Amino acid sequence: MGIKKLLGGRYFVIVVILYTGIITWLSLAQINVSLDVKINASDKIGHFIAYFGFAIIWFVFFYFSIRKEITFFRSLLLASIVGAIYGGLMEICQAVFTTYRTPEWYDIAANVSGVFMAVFFLKLIENKIVAIKE
């Protein structure tokens, strides 16, 4: 199976749904795992990494799966908008739907920073991505 078929096929819809579902679960579930991590703001690093991946996965979905004529820029724009809004929405949902999670502005900043770093990374490798699509 070629990479274009894998990225543009129905398989990738499953990846997008699963990744988004995992982010949602991690954002809203009551997780009682005590990790002895000595890094300040380690949860912010987790937010950053999660939304970096979120933006890349959604970009690939938009660019390869939606329509063949969608441009790189439009896919990048859509993925960054979805990532930033979703990151903020998960923090709002923590305040509205849970009593055991607390929303934080720094979490939103980490989410959006991850999205913007993904945009920067994708722009760096734009030529390679466009070559794969062609």
Solvent accessible surface area in square Angstrom, and as a share of the most:
residue,aa,sasa,rsa
1,M,151,0.68
2,G,45,0.43
3,I,103,0.52
4,K,99,0.42
5,K,132,0.56
6,L,83,0.41
7,L,29,0.14
8,G,24,0.23
9,G,21,0.20
10,R,210,0.77
11,Y,115,0.44
12,F,23,0.09
13,V,56,0.32
14,I,100,0.51
15,V,62,0.36
16,V,5,0.03
17,I,112,0.57
18,L,110,0.55
19,Y,55,0.21
20,T,23,0.13
21,G,39,0.37
22,I,92,0.47
23,I,8,0.04
24,T,38,0.22
25,W,153,0.54
26,L,79,0.39
27,S,14,0.09
28,L,40,0.20
29,A,17,0.13
30,Q,108,0.48
31,I,74,0.37
32,N,130,0.67
33,V,103,0.59
34,S,112,0.72
35,L,134,0.67
36,D,121,0.63
37,V,72,0.41
38,K,166,0.70
39,I,107,0.54
40,N,142,0.73
41,A,59,0.46
42,S,39,0.25
43,D,73,0.38
44,K,37,0.16
45,I,84,0.43
46,G,39,0.37
47,H,35,0.16
48,F,62,0.26
49,I,109,0.56
50,A,23,0.18
51,Y,6,0.02
52,F,53,0.22
53,G,17,0.17
54,F,0,0.00
55,A,1,0.01
56,I,37,0.19
57,I,29,0.15
58,W,45,0.16
59,F,0,0.00
60,V,21,0.12
61,F,30,0.12
62,F,24,0.10
63,Y,9,0.04
64,F,13,0.05
65,S,28,0.18
66,I,76,0.39
67,R,112,0.41
68,K,150,0.64
69,E,122,0.54
70,I,8,0.04
71,T,79,0.46
72,F,15,0.06
73,F,141,0.59
74,R,124,0.45
75,S,0,0.00
76,L,10,0.05
77,L,80,0.40
78,L,55,0.27
79,A,1,0.01
80,S,16,0.10
81,I,79,0.40
82,V,43,0.25
83,G,0,0.00
84,A,31,0.24
85,I,113,0.57
86,Y,39,0.15
87,G,0,0.00
88,G,13,0.13
89,L,80,0.40
90,M,10,0.04
91,E,3,0.01
92,I,102,0.52
93,C,17,0.10
94,Q,3,0.01
95,A,60,0.46
96,V,98,0.56
97,F,148,0.62
98,T,14,0.08
99,T,138,0.80
100,Y,99,0.38
101,R,64,0.24
102,T,100,0.58
103,P,60,0.38
104,E,70,0.31
105,W,210,0.74
106,Y,164,0.62
107,D,8,0.04
108,I,41,0.21
109,A,54,0.42
110,A,11,0.09
111,N,1,0.00
112,V,37,0.21
113,S,52,0.34
114,G,0,0.00
115,V,0,0.00
116,F,120,0.50
117,M,90,0.40
118,A,0,0.00
119,V,32,0.19
120,F,118,0.49
121,F,83,0.35
122,L,5,0.03
123,K,102,0.43
124,L,119,0.59
125,I,52,0.27
126,E,45,0.20
127,N,127,0.65
128,K,140,0.59
129,I,16,0.08
130,V,43,0.24
131,A,67,0.52
132,I,63,0.32
133,K,37,0.16
134,E,152,0.68
